[in-house]
Each structure stands twice: as C-alpha cells, then as structure tokens.
Amino acid sequence: MAQRKIEKSRRLFKRAQKVLVGGVNSPVRAFKSVGGVPRFLSRAQGSKIWDVDGNEYIDYCLSWGPLILGHARKEVLNAAALALKQGSTFGIPTETEIELAEVLKKAIPSLERLRLTSSGTEAVMSALRLARAATGRDFIVKFTGAYHGHADSLLVQAGSGLTSLGRPDSLGVPKSFAQTTLSLPYNNIPAVKEAFKKWGGKIAAVIVEPVSGNMGTVVPEKGFLESLRDLTQKHGALLIFDEVITGFRFGFCGAQKLFGISPDLTCLGKIAGGGFPLAAFGGKKGVMNLLAPLGPVYQGGTLSGNPVAARAALELLSLLKKENPYPDLNRKTDELVAGICQEARKAGVSVQVNSFGPMFTVFFSQQPVRDYSSAKKSDAKKYAAFFHALLDEGVYFPPSQFEACFLSSAHSDSDIRKTLAAVGRAFSRF
C-alpha cells in the first residue's frame, strides 16, 4: 500500500514546534524513535482513530492503555457531560470521590485507605514519599527499564553493577537524588537478594510493575513477585505495586489478585481513571494514615478527585463490572498474537511476541525477552520499519519498540482479521 497523505499533520507539526517543545507535550508522541511525522488526530470512536488528513487507523495504542472499552464510549462521555454541568472543579470534597474510592477498595482489597491524584506520576511519587516516611529509610529499589513516571528519583535505569547506586537518566536530576535509587534487572531475584544483603537496612521500598509495560510487555517469571513479597517483609521494607497500567486490565481487580500477592501500597491510573486525568494510590491503613491531614507526610493537589473525572471513572468501572469483557478480550488477543507469530514465520521474520491478557508487544529479536537487557537487543530499526508499514496499512501501534499494545472491547473480529492481513503485508516488506 502506498504511503498515506499526511500534509496537514506535517503542517501542524511544524507549527507546533514553534510553540511546544519538540512540537509535543509528551516525548514519545514525537515519533523520535521511529522517525517520520507524528499523526495529529481529529477524532476517535470505538477501535478507530482518524487523523486530520482523514486517514483511518485501527488503534492498538488506546491512549497508552486506559481506553479498555474503546474510544468515546457513549455512557462514559454522558456521565462526564452530566457532571460537567454541575461545575468543572471545586477544590472542595464531593460525594463522587467517596463513591469512586469505595469501588476501588472493594475491587482491590489491599487498598484499605486511598488518596486520589491527577496523574500516575503523582501517585507513584507520593507512594514513595510515604514509604520513606513509614520506614525511616531513603533507598528505593526499582527495575531497569521500568518507567514509574518522571519524578526525579525514578529517572534511573541502571547503575554500574547489580547493586550499585543509580545514576540519573535525565539532566536536571541531582546525582544525590538518583543515589537513593537501586536499579536492578527485572526477573532477577539473586540481584534483589544481593541488594538487600548490601543495603537492606536502608531500603524503604521495592516498586515493581507486576506485568511490565514500559520495556515492552514483559511477564514476571514464576516466583519473582512472590520472592519480592518475602524479601521486603523479611527486611522491613514495603512492596509497592505500580498498577497504573495493569489495574483493571486483566480483570475487575488488580494484577495482584491474579498473582495472589498483597502489596503494602498500590498505584493506579489509566483504566481506573476512566480515560480522564485521574489516578490513585492506597494501601494499608497504618501506612496511609501518615498522610496529612492525619499525619506528617504532605501530599495535595488542586484537581485531585476532580468531580468530572471521578464520575467518568465510576461509569467506566461500572460498565466493566456489568459487561465483563475480559474473556472476549483475552480470546481476541490470543488470536491476534498467534496470527502475528504465524505471519512472521511465513515471512521468515524473527520476532518474539510477549503477551499477558489483552496486552502484548512485538519484539524483533531471536531470543526470549525477559528483562530490559534482552528487550534492548531487539532490532529497533526493524520495529520502526514495521510501525510505518502498519501506518500505511491503516493500523496504529505505539511508536516505540518498548511500549505495549492494548486491545479494547471495541475491537471486532473484523479488526483482528484486517490487522493480521496488514501485518502479513508489513512483514513481506522485510
């Protein structure tokens, strides 16, 4: 298929670069890792998005995960519109905040107390502050390649060894901040044990995505999460599950229920926010009650618990519980993943397709991907070529090798068939 016309997107990108840094408001939107011109969208509905040039795409990015029922779900938009008629923001408590917190607590029992925020970055940043206060310790363990928002101490990917103190991965982050972060390989319990042996008395918390979505989809190996729970309890540290992506992605619960693990703190966003700027963190009552106004740990936000976002989130969660789309989502994802693997074999292209529930990543690699190191061995140039070939075919994957694709209940069997045909033609270009 010939490359689609993108003159309007091209003009808008040039215009945006004169007023927005890099022409975008979040770096990955700039298509820097895949090259080319980012698409500027005009509208979306269900599984489809349309750019300003009129091109239609089947969307597997879904605003990076929150749109599990697809774009512009009528009931969610209506709920938000009705709330908006009462006012856009108050900065004063509303009953809607309580209702949403009650739903989240019932769905994820480890959330004995919650605090609503406006973004996942805020939720994670606040949870880490709380963990440090609760333990009286400074160090945080994260996993290399995991992204937990852009808070200073988390912009660390790797140290100079398995248990070395981290180095900042962004200019503007003081070295002293990064040196409180230990970055270890995902799925590597010996490295975690070594870190606790060396720094155990200083480690406040281990933060982990139960299923990684920010080095591409990487699934925890058997015993990995269980060992994290055991080690943190043994050494008096907290276990934080970053479920901004995974919360409500695999069922009406957190991934923690699927793995049978109860973390001390949990961070939520994306689906839990109903596709609006809303997130949350919560956990054990004794830890959460350290937050102001009950305790000495400060956290606040003008738009936290925004009534419009909270009402939209409530409506989305209600629909998820009523419709239970998960079995069908899993079936469609399994069919799509199996089809991609089949098309790759037919074309003689080496790929690894990691998946868990309605979430997957195509890695251009001959070796299994189990952590960031193996993910980095993937051929990013081939992914970029694949990404643009799919764009020409009317299929939108995330513009980065190291992101996850998502399915929504709005994706039809016809969408899956069209996508697999597009994938086959894309592979044939290699």
QUICOR-V552378 format. One record per backbone hydrogen bond with DSSP energy under -1.0 kcal/mol. CO is the residue of the C=O (numbers start at 1). NH is the residue of the N-H. E is the energy in kcal/mol with one decimal. If there is no record, write none. Layout:
co/nh/e
CO/NH/E
CO/NH/E
This chain:
co/nh/e
6/10/-2.7
7/11/-2.4
8/12/-2.6
9/13/-2.4
10/14/-2.0
11/15/-2.3
12/16/-3.0
13/17/-2.0
15/18/-1.2
16/19/-1.6
16/20/-3.7
20/23/-2.3
21/24/-1.3
26/29/-1.7
27/30/-2.1
28/31/-1.3
31/35/-2.5
40/52/-2.5
43/50/-2.5
45/48/-2.4
46/71/-3.1
47/59/-3.1
48/45/-2.3
49/57/-2.4
50/42/-2.9
50/43/-1.5
51/54/-2.2
55/51/-2.1
57/49/-2.1
58/396/-3.1
60/406/-2.5
61/65/-1.0
62/65/-1.0
62/67/-1.3
66/68/-1.9
67/70/-1.7
68/409/-2.4
71/46/-2.3
73/77/-2.3
74/78/-2.7
75/79/-2.0
76/80/-2.2
77/81/-2.6
78/82/-2.4
79/83/-2.0
80/84/-2.4
81/85/-1.3
83/86/-1.4
84/87/-1.2
95/99/-2.3
96/100/-2.4
97/101/-2.3
98/102/-2.5
99/103/-2.0
100/104/-2.5
101/105/-2.4
102/106/-2.1
103/107/-2.0
104/108/-2.1
108/111/-2.3
110/112/-1.7
113/283/-1.9
115/281/-2.1
117/279/-2.2
119/123/-1.9
120/124/-2.7
121/125/-2.7
122/126/-2.3
123/127/-2.2
124/128/-2.4
125/129/-1.9
126/130/-2.3
127/131/-2.3
128/132/-2.3
129/133/-2.0
130/134/-2.6
131/135/-1.8
132/136/-2.0
139/204/-3.3
139/205/-1.1
140/182/-3.2
141/207/-2.8
142/184/-2.3
143/146/-2.6
151/154/-1.7
152/155/-1.4
154/156/-2.0
155/169/-3.7
161/164/-1.2
170/173/-1.2
174/178/-1.7
175/179/-1.8
177/180/-1.6
178/181/-2.1
180/140/-2.7
181/166/-2.2
182/142/-2.8
184/144/-2.9
185/188/-1.2
188/192/-1.2
189/193/-2.9
190/194/-2.2
191/195/-2.1
192/196/-2.4
193/197/-2.2
194/198/-2.0
195/199/-3.3
196/200/-1.9
199/202/-3.0
202/139/-2.5
204/238/-2.7
205/141/-2.7
206/240/-3.2
208/242/-2.5
212/218/-1.8
216/215/-1.3
218/212/-2.0
221/224/-2.4
223/227/-2.2
224/228/-1.8
225/229/-2.0
226/230/-2.2
227/231/-2.9
228/232/-2.3
229/233/-1.9
230/234/-2.3
231/235/-2.0
232/237/-2.4
238/206/-2.4
239/264/-1.8
239/265/-1.8
240/208/-2.2
241/243/-1.1
241/267/-2.4
243/247/-2.3
246/249/-2.1
251/253/-2.7
253/248/-2.7
254/257/-1.3
255/259/-1.9
256/261/-2.3
264/284/-1.8
265/241/-2.5
266/282/-2.1
267/243/-2.1
268/280/-2.2
269/272/-2.2
270/273/-1.3
270/275/-1.4
271/274/-2.2
273/276/-1.5
276/278/-2.2
279/117/-2.9
280/268/-3.4
281/115/-2.1
282/266/-2.9
283/113/-1.6
284/288/-2.9
285/289/-2.4
287/290/-1.8
288/291/-2.0
290/297/-2.6
291/294/-1.3
291/295/-2.1
297/292/-2.9
301/304/-1.0
303/306/-1.7
306/310/-2.9
307/311/-1.8
308/312/-2.1
309/313/-2.6
310/314/-2.3
311/315/-2.0
312/316/-2.4
313/317/-2.6
314/318/-2.2
315/319/-2.2
316/320/-2.4
317/321/-2.2
318/322/-2.2
319/323/-3.0
320/324/-2.1
325/329/-2.5
326/330/-2.7
327/331/-2.1
328/332/-2.5
329/333/-2.4
330/334/-2.7
331/335/-2.3
332/336/-2.5
333/337/-3.1
334/338/-2.5
335/339/-2.2
336/340/-2.5
337/341/-2.2
338/342/-2.1
339/343/-2.7
340/344/-2.3
341/345/-2.2
342/346/-2.3
343/347/-1.7
344/349/-2.8
352/363/-3.3
354/361/-2.2
357/359/-1.7
358/407/-1.4
359/356/-2.4
360/405/-3.8
361/354/-1.7
363/352/-2.7
363/365/-1.6
364/379/-2.7
371/375/-1.9
372/376/-2.6
375/378/-1.7
378/380/-1.2
379/383/-1.9
380/384/-2.3
381/385/-2.0
382/386/-2.6
383/387/-3.2
384/388/-2.2
385/389/-2.1
386/390/-2.3
387/391/-2.1
388/392/-2.1
389/393/-1.0
390/395/-2.6
391/394/-1.4
394/58/-2.4
396/60/-2.8
398/400/-1.7
402/216/-1.1
405/360/-2.0
408/411/-1.4
412/416/-1.9
413/417/-2.4
414/418/-2.7
415/419/-2.5
416/420/-2.5
417/421/-2.1
418/422/-2.2
419/423/-2.8
420/424/-2.4
421/425/-2.0
422/426/-2.4
423/427/-2.9
424/428/-1.6
426/429/-1.2
427/430/-1.8
